[in-house]
């Protein structure tokens, strides 16, 4: 679907929401909107797309209560704001949208989390993405280093080719918030796989050690919990360039969730998991077994770490035996470790020994 068609489709879907609320009021009914519950108990594995999506459990935003009525009022204001933006060929950050509401009588948001949540609700109801609403995030996308050439369309509509190794500095190519085909096309690459890195320090280590050249890899810095554009960029590379994906993170429960968002889909964005998640992604990050086998320097698990690990034991995304074993073992030893702990054995150990061993075990490096 072309860019203009996507935006028009979004306007049509939003108009349908407004019409439904109007029809309920016109019929003497208390208006409401039905939305899937966004909880881990309501995510189900979709065998068709091989990702985790919302199930059938629904919640109602009803005007029976003051909070529900206020949210419906905010919804109507947001629908109009989005339609006006699209018609004017403008866009807004999520932060700007929050401040726009300061001018909405009795409908302004008390915190940005509320406006972000409503934007996500509209995605779920319409089946569109926030990019279709001309809404963009504040955060930057990933950094990319590797021998892959892309064709990017700039703000003036001109297409330019960029090689993500030869045409960039040490920081790599910066992924924009919109990575759909009308903005970015993949031209060619000699890479054999993608390695998604949690931390900036480890990204820089792999770049300095020329891991992208020696291992024929595309290195992607996730910047912690990855932005949606980063996950979409990785998924497109995986599908269109046929490149396997591995994630390399710290060894703690929060890093396990970073991998889950890449491979299985995040609970918060389960409604668009088929656009963002890469189900074939493999984990080569630090595990509890690595802590023992490589005798890595560690930190003690704190109370929040323990609580998070126990929560993952009931998270359906971590149901296979690998994750059960590693989570139980981490709780047993009471330790966690960072990627940089591998520097105990020298600055080249991660690229000369650790990653080759893990990648060879997976059959990615021969």
N, C-alpha and C positions, 0 to 999 in steps of 0.2 A: 504494500500500500504506500502511495506517495505521501510526502509530508503534508501537503494541503488536504489530502483525503483523510489522513489520520486525525488532523485537527477538526475537520468538519464532522467526522464520525463522533469525536468526543463531544462537540457541541450538541449534536443530535441526541446522544445518550444523556447528557446533562439536562437537556430540555425535557426529555421523557420523565426524569426524576421530578422536575418542577411541576409537570403536568399531572403526575400521579398525586402529588401532595395537594394540588389545586382541586383535583377531582374528589379527593376524600373530603376536603373542606366543603366543596360545593354540594356534596351528598349528605352533609350533616354529620360526618364521621370525624372522630379525633384522628388527626394525621399521624402516621408512623412510617418508619423505614426499617426493613428487615436486613440484618447484616450478619454474616457468619461470625461465630465467636472466634477471636484470635488468641487461642490458648493452645498449649502443647497437647492437651487432651482432645483437641478438635483438629489435629492434623492427621491425614491419612496418606498412605503410599498410593500414588497413582501409577499403575503398572504401564499405562500407555506412554507416559512421558518419563517414567522412572524417577520421579521426584516426589517430595512430600508437599501436599496441598491441604487446604482447609476441607474439613468434613461437612456434614449436613447440619450440625448444631447451629442454631440461629439465635440472635438476640434482637430485641426491638428498640429502636429509638422512637419513643412515643411522646406526644405532647401531653399525655395524662399528668406527667410530672413536670415541674418547673425546669429542671435541668434538661429533660428531653425536649421540651418546647424551645428552650434557648438554643439547643444544638440544631434543631430543625430550622430556626431562624437564621443561625449562622450559615447553615447549608445553603439556604436560598441566596444569601448575600455572596457566598463564595461562588455559587453557580454563575451569578451575574458577573462577578469579577473575572472569572475565567473566560466567559464568553466575550466580554469586552476586550480582554487581552488578545484573544485569538483574532478577533475582527480587526484590531489595530496592529496586528503583527508584532506585538510586544511579548516579553517574557518577564517572569518574576522569580526571585529566589524565594525559598520557603520562609526565610526571615522577613523579606519585604512583605510577603502576604500577611504574616502575623501583624506587622505594623500597619498595614492597610486597614486592618479591622478596627484600629483606633478611631476611624471615622464612621464606624457602623453603630448607630444608636441602639443601645441595649443588646448588641450582638457581638461586641468585641471579645476577643479571647483573653483569658487571664494569664495564659502561658503559651509558649510556642509549641509545647508538646500537644496541646489541644488542637491547634491548627494543623500540625503535621498529621495527627491522627485522623482528622476529618478528610484531609487530602487522600490518605490511604483508604479510608472508607469509600470515597468516591471511586477510587481505582477498583476496589472489590465489587462495588455495585455495577459499575459500567463495563468492566472488563478491559478498560483502557489503562495506560500507564501515565504517570504524572507528567512525563515528557509530552504526551498528547495534549495535556492541559496547559502547556507552556510554563510549567513549574520546574525549577531547577534547584539543586542543592547548593549549599555554601561550600561544602568540602571539595577538595581537589580529588581527581581520580588517581590512578596508579602511576608509577614510573615504570618504564619498560626499556630493557636493554637486550638487544639480540639482532641477528641478521634477518630481519623481516622488513619488507618494504610495504608501506601503506600509501593509499591515496586519500588525502584529506581535503574536504571542501571548506574553504575559508569563509569568513563573514561576507565577502564580496561575491561569493559563488564560484570563485576560481578553484580549480583542482590542482593540487601540488603533491608530488611524490616525496615521501620521507622514509629514509632507511633508519630504523631504530637503533643502529649502531654507528653507521658512518656519518649520519647527518645530525647527530645530537652530541651534547657534552656528556660529562661523566654522570650527570644526574639522570640521563636517559630521556626518552620521549614521554611527555605528559599526556595522559589519557583525558580527553574532554568529557563533559557530563553527558553529551549525546554521542553515542557510538553506533547508532543505527546506520544502515547502508547508504542513506542519503548524505551522511556526514563522512563515514569512513569505509573504504573498501580495502581488502587485503589483496596485494598484487602478487608477491612471491616471497619465498623463504626457504632456507636450507636447514632450518631447525628440525630436530627430531622430537622435541617435547617442550612443554612449558613448565617452569618451576615458579610457583607463587610463594613469595617470601613474606613473612610477617613483619620483620623489623627492618628499619632503614640501615642499621649497622651491618646486618648480614647481607642485605642487598649490595651495599658498597663493598663488602668483603668479596662477594662472588664476582662483582664487576672488576675490582682491582686484580683479582686472581685470574681474570679472563675465562671464567667458567662458561660464559655464553659461547666463546669461540672453541674452547677445548672440548666441551661436551655437546656442542651444537644445540644450545638451549636458548629459549626466550625466557629471560628473567623478569618477573613482574613483582614489584614492591607493593604489597597490599595496604600498607600504612595502617596496620592493626586490623580492626574489623573493616572489611573492604566495602567501599562505596558500591552502589548499585551499578554504576557505569563500569567499574572494574570487573565485577562479576559477569556483566554482560559481554565485555570485551573478551574475557577469558573463554566464555561459552562460545562466542562466535569463532574465535581462533580454533577452538577444539573441533567444532562442527564443520567449518568451511575449509580449514587448512589441515584437518585430520591429525592434529597434534595432541597426544596424550597430555594430561595435566597431573602434576603432583604438587602438594602443598607442604611447605617446610616452615614449621612454627616452633615457638617455645613449647616446653612440656608442662602445661598447666591446664586447668579446666576451661579457662577463657580462650586459650588458643585452640583447644579441641573444638570449641564452638565456631571459631573462625573457619576451620576446615569444614565443619558441618554446613556453614552458610554457602561455601563454595560448592560442595559436593551434593548436599541433600536439600538445600534451601533453608532460609532463615524463617523462624516462626512468624516474625513481623511482616515478612513479604511472601508468605506462602501462597498468596493469591496470584503471584507472577513467577512462581518457581520455575515453570517451564521456560521462561525467558532468561532467567538468571543462573540457575544451578547447572552444574556439569556433573551428572551422576557417575561418570567413569573416573572422576578425580581420585587419586590415591594419596594417602598420608605418608610422608617421609619425615615428619617432624619428630621432636624429642618425645619419647615415651617413657613410662616408668621402667620398662625393660631396658631402655637405653641408659637410664640413670645408673642402673646396676651393672649392665654389661660393659659400659664405657667408663665406669667409675667417675661420673661427672660431679663437679661441684654443684651443690644444691642449696635451696632455701627451704625452710620448714613451711608446710601448708598452714595457712591461717584459717580462722573460723569460716570466712567467706569462701575460701577455696574448698573446704570440706563440704560446706552447704551446696556449692555449685556441683561438685562431683556427685554427691548424693542425688541431686536433681537430675543429672544426666543419666543416672541409673534407671530413671523412669521416663526418660525422653526417648520416644520411638526411633529417633534418628541414630541413636547409639545402641541399637538392640543386637547387633551381631557380636559374635564371640570375641573378635579382636578388641572391640571397645569395652566389652564387659570385663575382659581380663585386665586391660591396661588401667581402667578406672579403679577396679578393685585393688590392683597392685599399688597404684599411687596412694590410695587410702591406707593401705597396709604399711607402706614404708614412710608415709607422712611427709614426703619430699616432692619438690618441683624443681625444674631446672630451665635455664634460658638457652637459646640457641648459641649465644656467645660462650657458654660454658665449654664448648668444644675447643676454644682457644687454649685450654689447659695444655693441649698437646702441640700448640704452635698455630700460627696464622694460616698455614696451608692445609692443616689437617682436615678441615671441613670439605675442601674441594678435592684433596688428594686421597682421602680415606673414607670419611663418614658417608658423604653423598654417593660416591662410586659404589660402596658396599650396599647401600640401601637401594639404589637405582638398579644395580645389577640383579639384586634379589627379585625385583619386580619385572625384570626383563626389558627395562627401558634403555639401560646401557649394556652393551654387549661385551 
